[in-house]
Amino acid sequence: MPEPGRTVGVEEEFFLVDRSSGRPVARAAEVLAAADSPPAGTLLHDELLATQVEAVTGVSTTLDEVRTRLRQGRSTLATAADSQRAHIVATGTPPLTGPPAAIGRGKRFARIGEQYGGLLVGYESCGLHVHVGVPDRDTAVAVISHLRPWLPVLLALSGNSPFHAGVDTGYASWRMVQQARFPGSGVPPAFDSARAYDEEVARLVDLGVLVDDRMTFWLARPSPHLPTVEFRAADASITPDGAVLQAALSRALVRTALTERAAGREAPEVDSQVAAAGVWNAARHGLAGPGVDLVAQRTAPAGALVQQLVVRVRDALEDVGDLSAVRSTVAHLEQEGTGAERQRRAYAAGPAAVVRMLVAKTAPEQAGWQDLGQDG
């Protein structure tokens, strides 16, 4: 059995955009049907909207494995999308919008559409989820209590959705603002057992705000079907490197929490309103402004919070050989900016230029395609 906190897997969501207009296009079923030979261990799925697809890596133990599998999933989807006159783009929200997107296939997605009604109008959101292996659900719940203060920092690092309908929203992560429409989003409450967690989720289902016990909007949770902690804070990452960084930091947070738990150290207290302020600041500013130190309950530069996170999980990063890679990627982010900042730089040439940049960076196979129109 793998060491607790060693295994990691990543789920990446992508928008499908029309190859001429750059606007989201509802071709998920066709693209997935065309992707008939995914790499071993890679799973390809529908998502909530017919304009979205998802690639799920197999279980990995090294960052090199994660990076390879991410690239393979992107390549497979990009090739399939090409056959359907579409591109895949990795962004939290699409820079351009099209007609209202249809709900994806299946009874569960239909139930979500029925339950949330108008909340889904204009809701287009792609995230990045990281799973880190733990022995059982009780361990997962205990670990989440320890990592709650750092979820807004993971969001700030990942901000990659500044645009909605071709307009700059002023936010690094408009995806998170859209997600906040739904009940129970943000930093999860602390629970003392898996039973307590399951009872609360069941209560929310009974109260009519969740479709089923597989659904929560919290930024971390015990996976409903795997022995993992599932991180759900991050926007979709333009490049695999951003996804790998989220995987490395998420795994290190879990390993650090396991060490603290073994030493009998309690999880820090986090006030719910301060946590909400932390998520909002991370969504608003990304790394380019103030963040919130959830434990000290005060504002702090977002960059300083990132450095605090790296220091906190340094031993765990070093233990699995990830410290150098994390430091290098964080330094690159600080120099080049988050996805939101990269999108804004591209926007100087117009909204269609943002889509072209995303097409080129999401999967190298798409970089040579030049038929994306200028009508944005």
C-alpha positions in Angstrom: 0.0 0.0 0.0 1.4 3.5 -0.9 2.6 5.7 1.9 -0.2 8.1 3.1 0.0 11.4 1.4 2.2 10.1 -1.4 -0.2 9.4 -4.3 -1.7 12.3 -6.3 -4.1 12.6 -9.3 -5.4 15.7 -11.1 -8.7 16.5 -12.8 -8.5 19.2 -15.5 -11.6 20.8 -17.0 -11.5 22.6 -20.4 -13.8 24.7 -22.5 -14.4 23.7 -26.1 -14.4 26.8 -28.4 -15.3 27.0 -32.0 -12.3 27.1 -34.3 -13.5 30.2 -36.2 -15.3 32.4 -33.6 -13.4 31.4 -30.4 -16.7 31.2 -28.6 -17.8 28.1 -26.5 -19.4 25.5 -28.6 -21.5 22.5 -27.4 -19.6 19.6 -28.9 -18.5 17.7 -25.8 -20.3 14.5 -26.9 -18.7 14.6 -30.3 -15.2 15.3 -29.0 -15.4 12.6 -26.4 -16.6 10.1 -29.0 -13.7 11.1 -31.2 -11.2 10.6 -28.4 -11.3 6.8 -28.7 -7.7 6.0 -27.6 -6.9 7.9 -24.4 -3.5 7.0 -22.8 -3.5 4.2 -20.2 -4.9 5.4 -16.9 -6.4 8.6 -18.3 -10.1 9.1 -18.1 -12.1 11.6 -20.3 -15.5 12.8 -19.1 -18.5 15.0 -19.8 -18.9 18.0 -17.5 -21.9 20.1 -16.4 -22.2 21.9 -19.7 -22.0 20.5 -23.2 -19.3 23.1 -23.9 -16.9 21.4 -21.4 -14.8 18.3 -21.2 -12.5 16.8 -18.5 -9.3 14.8 -18.4 -8.4 12.8 -15.3 -4.9 11.6 -14.8 -4.1 8.2 -13.4 -2.6 7.9 -9.9 1.0 9.2 -9.8 3.7 9.4 -7.2 6.1 11.9 -8.8 5.6 15.3 -10.4 7.2 14.1 -13.6 4.5 11.5 -13.9 1.8 14.1 -13.2 3.2 16.4 -15.9 3.4 13.6 -18.4 -0.1 12.5 -17.8 -1.5 16.0 -17.9 0.2 16.6 -21.3 -1.1 13.3 -22.6 -4.7 14.1 -21.6 -4.5 17.5 -23.2 -3.0 16.1 -26.4 -5.8 13.5 -26.7 -8.5 16.0 -26.2 -6.9 18.6 -28.5 -6.7 16.1 -31.3 -10.3 15.0 -30.8 -11.4 18.6 -30.7 -9.6 19.3 -34.0 -11.7 16.6 -35.7 -14.8 18.5 -34.6 -13.5 22.0 -35.6 -12.9 23.0 -32.1 -10.1 23.9 -29.7 -9.7 23.1 -26.0 -8.8 26.0 -23.8 -7.7 26.0 -20.1 -9.3 28.9 -18.4 -11.6 29.4 -15.4 -14.1 31.3 -17.5 -14.3 31.7 -21.3 -13.1 35.1 -22.5 -15.9 35.2 -25.1 -19.4 33.9 -24.6 -21.8 32.3 -27.0 -25.5 31.2 -26.8 -26.5 29.8 -23.4 -24.8 26.4 -23.0 -26.9 23.2 -22.8 -26.6 21.0 -19.8 -24.4 18.0 -20.3 -25.7 14.5 -20.9 -27.0 12.3 -18.1 -29.7 12.3 -15.5 -27.6 13.8 -12.8 -26.7 16.9 -14.8 -30.3 17.2 -15.7 -31.2 17.2 -12.0 -28.6 19.9 -11.3 -30.2 22.0 -14.1 -33.6 21.6 -12.6 -32.6 22.2 -9.0 -30.6 25.4 -9.6 -32.6 26.9 -12.4 -31.5 30.5 -13.1 -28.3 30.2 -11.1 -26.9 28.3 -14.1 -27.8 31.0 -16.6 -24.4 32.4 -17.7 -22.6 30.1 -15.3 -19.5 28.8 -17.2 -16.7 27.6 -15.0 -13.7 25.3 -15.3 -11.6 24.2 -12.4 -8.6 22.1 -11.5 -9.1 19.4 -8.8 -6.2 17.6 -7.0 -6.7 14.3 -5.2 -4.1 13.2 -2.6 -4.3 9.7 -1.2 -5.0 9.1 2.5 -5.9 5.9 4.4 -9.6 6.6 5.0 -12.3 9.2 5.2 -11.8 10.0 8.9 -8.2 10.8 8.1 -9.3 12.9 5.1 -11.7 15.0 7.3 -9.0 15.5 9.9 -6.5 16.6 7.3 -8.9 19.1 5.8 -9.2 20.9 9.2 -5.5 21.5 9.1 -5.3 22.8 5.5 -8.3 25.2 5.7 -6.2 28.4 6.2 -4.3 27.8 3.0 -7.1 27.2 0.5 -7.4 30.9 -0.5 -3.6 30.9 -1.2 -4.1 28.0 -3.6 -6.8 30.0 -5.3 -4.7 33.2 -5.5 -1.9 31.2 -7.2 -4.3 29.8 -9.8 -6.3 32.9 -10.7 -7.0 32.5 -14.4 -10.5 33.8 -15.2 -10.5 37.6 -15.5 -13.0 37.9 -18.4 -16.7 37.4 -18.8 -18.5 38.1 -22.1 -15.4 39.8 -23.5 -15.2 42.3 -20.6 -12.5 42.5 -17.8 -14.3 41.8 -14.6 -11.5 43.2 -12.4 -11.1 39.9 -10.7 -8.3 37.4 -11.0 -10.9 34.5 -10.6 -14.3 35.4 -11.9 -14.9 31.6 -11.7 -14.8 31.8 -7.9 -17.3 34.7 -7.9 -19.6 32.7 -10.0 -19.2 29.6 -7.8 -20.1 31.7 -4.8 -23.7 31.9 -6.2 -24.2 28.4 -4.9 -25.0 27.3 -1.3 -22.1 26.2 0.8 -19.2 27.4 -1.3 -15.8 28.6 0.1 -13.6 27.2 2.9 -15.4 24.2 4.4 -16.4 24.0 8.1 -14.2 21.9 10.4 -15.6 18.5 11.2 -14.4 16.1 13.9 -15.2 12.9 12.0 -16.3 11.5 8.6 -19.6 10.7 10.2 -20.1 14.4 11.1 -19.2 15.4 7.6 -21.6 12.9 6.0 -24.4 13.9 8.3 -24.0 17.6 7.4 -23.9 16.8 3.7 -27.0 14.7 4.1 -28.7 17.5 5.9 -27.9 19.9 3.1 -29.4 17.4 0.6 -32.5 17.1 2.7 -32.8 20.9 2.9 -32.8 21.0 -0.9 -29.6 22.9 -1.5 -27.5 20.0 -2.8 -28.6 17.6 -5.4 -27.0 14.5 -3.7 -24.2 13.5 -1.3 -21.7 13.6 -4.2 -22.1 17.4 -4.4 -20.6 20.1 -2.4 -19.1 23.5 -3.4 -16.5 23.6 -0.7 -12.9 24.2 -1.7 -11.7 20.9 -0.2 -13.6 17.8 0.8 -13.1 14.0 1.3 -13.7 12.5 -2.1 -17.2 11.0 -2.3 -15.8 7.9 -4.0 -12.0 7.6 -3.4 -9.8 7.5 -0.3 -8.5 10.9 -1.0 -8.5 14.6 0.1 -9.9 16.5 -2.9 -8.7 20.1 -3.4 -11.1 22.2 -5.5 -9.8 25.7 -5.0 -7.9 26.3 -8.3 -9.0 27.7 -11.6 -8.1 25.6 -14.6 -4.4 26.3 -15.4 -3.3 27.6 -18.8 -0.3 25.3 -18.8 0.5 21.9 -17.2 3.1 23.6 -15.0 0.4 25.5 -13.0 -1.5 22.2 -12.5 1.7 20.5 -11.3 2.3 23.3 -8.8 -1.2 22.8 -7.4 -0.5 19.1 -7.2 2.8 19.6 -5.4 1.5 22.1 -2.8 -1.7 20.1 -2.2 0.3 16.9 -1.5 2.6 18.8 0.7 -0.3 20.3 2.7 -1.7 16.8 3.2 1.7 15.4 4.3 2.2 18.3 6.7 -1.2 17.8 8.2 -0.6 14.1 8.7 2.6 14.9 10.5 0.9 17.4 12.7 -1.9 15.0 13.4 0.6 12.2 14.4 2.3 14.7 16.8 -1.1 15.5 18.4 -1.2 19.1 17.2 -4.6 20.6 16.8 -5.8 22.3 13.6 -5.8 26.1 13.8 -9.1 27.9 14.4 -10.5 29.7 11.3 -13.4 32.2 11.6 -15.9 31.6 8.9 -16.2 35.3 8.0 -12.5 35.8 7.9 -12.3 32.7 5.6 -14.9 34.2 3.3 -12.8 37.4 3.2 -9.8 35.4 2.3 -11.5 33.7 -0.6 -12.9 37.0 -1.8 -9.5 38.7 -1.7 -7.9 35.8 -3.5 -10.5 35.9 -6.2 -10.3 39.7 -6.5 -6.6 40.2 -6.5 -4.8 36.9 -7.2 -1.2 37.5 -6.4 -1.3 41.2 -7.4 -2.7 42.6 -4.2 -3.6 42.0 -0.6 -4.6 38.6 0.8 -5.9 37.5 4.2 -3.9 35.6 6.8 -6.8 33.4 8.1 -5.1 32.5 11.3 -3.8 35.9 12.3 -7.1 37.4 11.0 -5.4 40.3 9.2 -4.5 41.4 5.7 -1.1 40.5 4.2 0.5 40.8 0.8 -0.6 37.8 -1.3 3.1 37.1 -2.2 4.0 36.9 1.5 1.2 34.4 2.1 2.6 32.2 -0.7 6.1 32.3 0.9 4.5 31.4 4.2 2.8 28.4 2.6 6.1 27.2 1.0 7.9 27.6 4.4 5.1 25.7 6.1 5.3 22.7 3.8 9.0 22.8 3.1 9.8 19.6 5.0 7.1 17.7 3.2 8.2 19.1 -0.2 11.8 18.2 0.5 10.8 14.7 1.7 9.4 13.8 -1.7 11.9 15.8 -3.8 9.5 18.6 -4.9 11.0 21.6 -3.1 13.2 22.8 -6.0 10.5 22.4 -8.6 8.0 24.3 -6.4 10.4 27.2 -5.7 11.2 27.5 -9.4 7.5 27.5 -10.5 6.6 30.0 -7.8 9.4 32.3 -8.9 8.3 32.0 -12.5 4.7 33.0 -11.4 6.0 36.0 -9.5 7.9 37.1 -12.6 5.4 36.3 -15.3 2.2 36.7 -13.4 -0.8 34.4 -12.9 -3.0 33.2 -15.7 -5.2 36.2 -15.2 -2.3 38.6 -15.7 -1.2 36.7 -18.8 -4.8 36.9 -20.2 -4.9 40.7 -19.6 -1.6 41.2 -21.4 -3.0 39.3 -24.4 -6.2 41.4 -24.3 -4.2 44.5 -25.5 -4.8 43.0 -29.0 -8.5 42.3 -28.3 -10.6 39.5 -26.9 -9.9 37.1 -29.7 -6.1 37.4 -29.0 -6.8 36.1 -25.5 -8.4 33.0 -27.0 -5.6 32.5 -29.4 -3.1 32.7 -26.6 -5.1 30.1 -24.6 -5.3 27.8 -27.5 -1.6 27.9 -28.1 -0.6 27.4 -24.5 -3.2 24.8 -23.5 -1.8 22.1 -25.8 1.2 22.5 -28.1 -0.7 20.6 -30.8 -3.0 23.6 -31.2 -0.3 26.2 -31.5 -0.1 26.2 -35.3 -3.9 26.6 -35.9 -4.4 30.0 -37.4 -8.1 30.1 -38.4 -9.4 31.6 -35.1 -11.4 34.7 -36.2 -11.2 38.3 -35.1 -14.9 38.7 -34.5 -14.7 38.9 -30.7 
